[in-house]
């Protein structure tokens, strides 16, 4: 959140406040960060094609830092999964 007011509130403020008479609200109609912040990801309902060969597509997961170290004193977990055969 950017913490600034929208054009509707600015329009109301302009009517009752002193010194905002020259403010052109048409320039404020498009705020790029606001539009990006409100954007929604389009979800594809089509199943993704299965990769044709091993290592064509790899899924990566990372976890950490974990509270308890491993025997080798590692605190992060890094998992690679082959999308073709689901081999880890």
C-alpha positions in Angstrom: 0.0 0.0 0.0 1.3 3.4 -0.9 -0.7 5.4 1.6 -2.1 8.0 -0.7 -5.7 8.9 -1.3 -7.7 8.3 -4.4 -9.1 10.8 -6.8 -12.5 10.7 -5.3 -11.3 11.8 -1.9 -9.0 14.4 -3.5 -12.0 15.8 -5.4 -14.0 16.2 -2.2 -11.1 17.8 -0.5 -10.6 20.2 -3.4 -14.2 21.4 -2.9 -13.7 22.3 0.8 -10.0 23.1 1.1 -8.3 26.4 0.4 -5.4 26.4 -2.1 -6.4 23.4 -4.2 -8.4 25.3 -6.8 -5.7 24.9 -9.5 -5.3 21.2 -8.9 -6.0 19.2 -12.1 -7.4 15.8 -11.1 -7.4 14.5 -14.7 -3.6 14.1 -14.4 -4.1 11.9 -11.3 -6.6 9.5 -12.9 -4.0 6.9 -13.8 -1.6 5.8 -11.0 0.6 3.0 -12.3 1.7 1.7 -8.9 -2.0 1.5 -7.9 -2.9 -0.4 -11.0 0.0 -2.8 -10.5 -0.9 -3.3 -6.9 -4.5 -4.2 -7.7 -3.6 -6.5 -10.6 -4.7 -10.1 -10.4 -3.0 -13.0 -11.9 -4.9 -14.8 -14.7 -5.3 -18.5 -13.8 -5.1 -20.9 -16.7 -7.6 -23.7 -16.4 -5.9 -25.7 -19.2 -3.6 -28.5 -18.0 0.1 -27.9 -18.7 1.6 -30.3 -21.2 3.9 -32.9 -19.6 7.6 -32.4 -20.5 8.8 -34.8 -23.2 12.1 -35.7 -21.6 13.7 -35.7 -18.2 15.1 -32.3 -17.1 13.0 -30.4 -19.7 11.3 -28.8 -16.7 12.4 -28.7 -13.1 10.4 -27.4 -10.1 12.5 -25.8 -7.3 11.5 -25.4 -3.7 13.5 -23.7 -0.9 12.8 -23.8 2.8 14.7 -22.0 5.5 16.4 -21.0 7.6 15.1 -23.9 9.7 15.3 -23.8 13.4 17.3 -27.0 13.9 20.5 -27.6 11.9 21.0 -30.9 10.1 23.9 -33.2 11.0 26.0 -31.3 8.5 25.0 -28.0 10.2 22.8 -26.9 7.2 19.9 -24.6 7.8 18.3 -24.5 4.4 16.5 -27.2 2.3 16.7 -27.0 -1.5 14.4 -29.5 -3.4 14.6 -30.0 -7.1 11.8 -32.1 -8.7 11.9 -33.3 -12.3 8.5 -32.5 -13.8 8.7 -35.4 -16.3 9.1 -38.3 -13.8 8.6 -36.5 -10.5 12.1 -37.7 -9.5 13.6 -35.8 -6.6 
